[in-house]
Amino acid sequence: MSIQSINLYPDSVHKSLLGDPEYYPEIDTYVETIRNATKGFGTDEDALIQTLGSKDIHERYLIAYRYKETYNQDLKDLMNKETSGNFGVLIKLLALPIPDAEAKIVNMATKGMGTNEKLLWSVICGRSNEEIELLKKVYFKKYNKDLSILVASELSGVLEKLHLACLQGMEETYDPTYHNESKAVEDADEFYAAGEGKWGTDEAALFDIICKAPPKYLQMIDDAYVAKRNHNLERALEKELSGKGKKAAIFHLNMKLNPYKTGAEHIKSTCAGIGTDELGLSCAILRYQHILPRVMVEHVNISSKTVEDRVVSETSGYYRKLLVQMIKVAWPDAA
């Protein structure tokens, strides 16, 4: 069990964001390949797949940075001009540094008529303090709007309460002298009192507990709840909440308790039912790429098929080729 919520970005990205990144000569080669692939009439999609799709999160960050430095043009703007469809959406996200890509995903989830709540909670819920603060900073820089204000304008009720709690980045630093068994029993009792133990549900109190508790301690609370109530926190949320609010709260809880299995279940859910949620699938593969090897193992456990199998069966064309290439980056022997 992790002590703190996991980061989705690799350490190299966090370090690069602190100042001007150091890049190596191959980055210039990749920049020129992209330039040549988009020159003249038509676009060489295969070259873009082999260049952007075959790089990890850190390398893509360096390519985007260097392209702007070399040609005074944002790489995402070039991709926007040269590509379209599901392939175009994903390649544009790959052309952005990962924090900017997540800010773009939030914008996509809240743009136009209606809100894509599932896409929104997949980005905001269950995140580390460090990355939620970075997301808020980048979103404000790109869109000149506070993320909490955006959420309040797009959501209501239980979903709004949960997202606003997550955006506070309030997860405590794990301290075994404070986060002990007696404290866990106390918090488990408070969770019960705010939910199953009262008439009506105090959602804010429930979310305060699961947002503040670091994962290792949240597991202790869960164990204490099971010992006294004979079922866990997830079951309590199922009983007390409904609809999308229930799904989002359980996603947040499980991203802290079992993030890799939860990521696998999220990928699977984008392909459930009639039709495929291509945007959700694209964003999941993109955002989970750093942790994808462990997510892929869990995906096989829960569905008896690989992530690549799912992608191949649900997608086609250049879009499929791009997703498969991204999977190969995460786990070269898997595809």
N, C-alpha and C positions, 0 to 999 in steps of 0.2 A: 504494500500500500504506500503510495507516494505521500510524502510529508506535506507538500504544497500542491496546488493544482498545476498540471503540466503546462509547459509552453508549447504552442504549436509551431513557433518559429525556432529555427536552430540558433545556437549561441552566436554563430558567425554573423547572422543577420542583426541580432541585437547589438553586437559590437560595431558593425558597419554603420548602423544608424546614429551612432554617437558622433560621427565626424565624416570627413571625406574618405570614401573607401579606397583601399589599395587594390589595384587591378593588375593582372598579369598580361603578357603579350597576346595570349590566345583570345582574350576578350576582344581585342581589336579585330582579329580574324573573324570572330562571330558577328561582330558589328558589320563588317564588310559583306559577309555572306547574306545577312538580312537585307542590306542595301541593294545588293545585286539581285536578290530574289524578288524585289518589288520595283525594279527599274523597267521602264518601257511598258509595252502592252502586256497585260496579264500578270498573274502572280504565281510564283513557284511555291505552291503550298507544301510540297514535300521538303523543300529546303527550309521553310519556316519550322516544320515539324522537327526536322533533324537538328535545327539550331536551338530554337526556344523550347521545344518539347523534350529535348534530350538533356536539358540542364536542370540542376537542382535549384532550390530556392535562392541560395546565395549567389550562384553564377548568374541567374536571371536578374537579380538585383544589380550586379555589376554591369551586365549588358545594357540594361535600361539606363543606368547612370552614364555609361560611356557613350551610348548612342546620342543622348541629349548633349553631352559635352562635345562630341565630334561634329554633329550636324545641326545643332541648335533646334532640334525637333523632338518632341516627346515620342518615344517608341509606340506608345499606345495610340497616338494620333495617326501614325503611319499604318498601324494594323487596322484601325477604324476605316481608313480610306481603302485599304487593299483587300479586306476580307469581309465575310458576311455569314449569316446563319449561326448555327450552334458552334461551328468551327470558329467563326469570327468572334463570337462572344468569349470563348475560352482563350483564344490566342491573344485577345486584347487584355484579358486578365493576367496572362503569362507575361505580358510586356510591362507590367507594373511591379514595383517592389511589393512584397506580400502585404505589408500594412496598408498600402494604397489600394491594393486589390480588394482587401476586406472592406475598406471604406467604400469602394465602388460597389461591392456586393450589397452593402447596407443601402446605398442609394438606389440600386436597382430594385431592392425589396420594397422600397417605399415610394417609388416613382409612379406617377400616373394614377389611374383609378384603382383603388383598393390597395391592400398591403399584403405582401407575401410573408405571413407571420412565421411560417416554418423556416424560411430562409433567414429571417431576421433572428429568430432565437438560436438557430444553429451557429450564428456568428457571435452573439452577445452572451449567451448563457454558458456557464461552466468554464470560464476563462480565468487565467491567472491575473492577479492584480496588475502585474507589469504590462501584460498585453492588452488589457482592457483600457488602461491609461493611455497606452500608445495609440490604440484605435480611436479614442476620443480626441486625442491631439491631432492625429492625421485627418480625421473626418472634419474637424473644425477648419483646419488649414485648407483642405480641398474644397469644402462646400460652404464655408463661412457660417456654420450653424452648429450650435451645441447639440450633441448627440442625445442628451437627456430631453431636451426640448423637442427634438424630432420624434423620439419615442412617445412622449406624452401626447403629441399631436396625431400619431398614427395608431396608437393602441388605447385600450380602455380596460377597466376591470382588472381581473387577475393577471392578464398578460402585461398590462402596464405596470402593475405593482412589482411583478417579477423582474422585468427588464430594468426598471429603475433601480431596484435593489442590486442587480448584477453590475450595473454601470457605476455603482459607488466604489467598486473595487475594495470591498471591506473584509476580504478573507484575512483572518488573523495568522500571524506567524506561529507555527507550531512550537509549543513550549511544554515539554512533558511534565514540568512541575505545576503547570496550570491546567493543561488539557489532560486531566487524569480521569480515572474511572468514576470517582464520586461526582465530578463535574459533568461527566457524560450522562450519568443517571439523572442529575438535576435538569440538564437540557432536554433529555428524552421526555421527562415529565412535563416540561414546559411545552414541548412540541405537541404532546397529547392534549394538554390543557387548551392549546390554541386551535386544535383541530377536532379530533374524535371526542374529546372530553367536554365539549361545550355545545350549546345550541347556536348554530351558525358557525362559520369558520373565520378565524382571524388570519387571513392569508399573509398579511404583512409580517406577523410574528413568525409564521412558519418559514417564510423566505429569509427573514433575518437570521434564523438559526442555521439554515443550510447554506447561506451565503457567507456567513462569518466563519463557520467551522472549516479548518483545513482538512484535507481528505482523510488523513490518518485518524484525526479526532472525530470526523463525521462517521467513520466506520465504527468507532467506539460508541457513539450515540445510537447508531443503528443497532448494534449488538445489545445495548441496554434496552432499547425499545422492544426488540424481539423477546428478550428475557422476561419482560413484564407484560407485553401485550400479545405475544405469540404471532406477531407478524411484523414486517419491517417498515421502514419509512416510506418506501415506494408504495407499498400497499395502503398505507395511511393516506398518502397523496391521492391515490386512485379513488379512495372512498370519499375524500373531502372535496376534491376538485372535479371539474368536468371539461369536456371539449378540448380546445387548443391550449387553454391554460394548464390543464392537467398534463398534456403531452409535453409542453415546454418545461414545466416544473420537474417532471420525471427525467427529462433529458438533462437538465441542469444537475440534478442530484447524481445521476449516473455518470455524467462526465467527470465528476469528482471522485466517485467511488470506483468506477471501472471504465476509464476513458476509451480504451482501445476497443472493447466490446461495444461500447456505445457508438463509437465512430463507425464500426462495422454495421451495426443495426441501422444507423442513419443512411449509409450508402445503400443498403438493401431497401430501405423505405422509399428511396427516390425511384425505384423500379417496380414498386408494388402496384397492384391494381391494373386498370386499363391505361395503357400508354406509359411513357417514361417521362419523368421530370428531368429533362436534359439540363436545365439550369441548375437545379439542385445537385445533380450528379457531378456536373462540371465543377461546381464550387466545392463540393466535398473532396473530390480527388485533388484539386488544387490546394485546399487549405490543410488537408491531412497528409500531404506528401511527405513531410518530415517524419511523421509517425506511422506512415503507411505500412511498413513491414510488420509491425505488431498488430495493426488494424486488419491486415490481410490474413494473418493467422486466425484471428477471432472470426473473420468473415467465413472462412472455411468451416470453423467449428459450428457456427450457427446456421449455415445454409448448405454445407457440403459442396460448395463451388467456390472458385477463386473470384477475386474482384475482376480479374481479366476476363474470366468466363462470363461474368455478368455484363461487363462492358461490351464484349463482342456480340452477345445475344441481344442487347438492347439498343445498339447504335450502329452507324454505318458510315462509309465514305471517309473523307479526310478527318472528320470529327472523331470517328472510331480510332483511326491511326494515331491521332494526337493523344487521346486518352491512354491508349496502350503504350505509347512511347513514354508517357509520364509515369505509368506503372513500372516500366522497365527501369527508369531512373531510381525509383524507390527500392526496387528489388530486382536486380538484373537477371537473376536465375529463375524468376517467377514467370517470365513471359517468353 
